[in-house]
């Protein structure tokens, strides 16, 4: 998250798709270094949760949902969390509807 934030400009768009925990897909992949679900993104988009981590990044959530990318994922019960966020490097959140 720090690296994505670092390379984005203010208002830059970050699209992420990760296996949702506690699905089998989150734990079966040996390359996974952390486990995510929809609530994981609160720590980067909500000040109440951000105070609990040492990651100076701020994003505004545009879309956040859990889905199965393909029928294979659905058959094997491997949901993914999809998050579309905007980097906030200025002082204000973006107002009005944001479309990606």
Secondary structure, DSSP 4 states (H G I P E B T S, - for coil): -HHHHHHSPTT-EEEEEEEBTTSHHHHH-TT--S-B-GGGGHHHH-HHHHTTSS----EEEEEEEEE-SSHHHHHTT--EEEEEEEE--SSS---S----
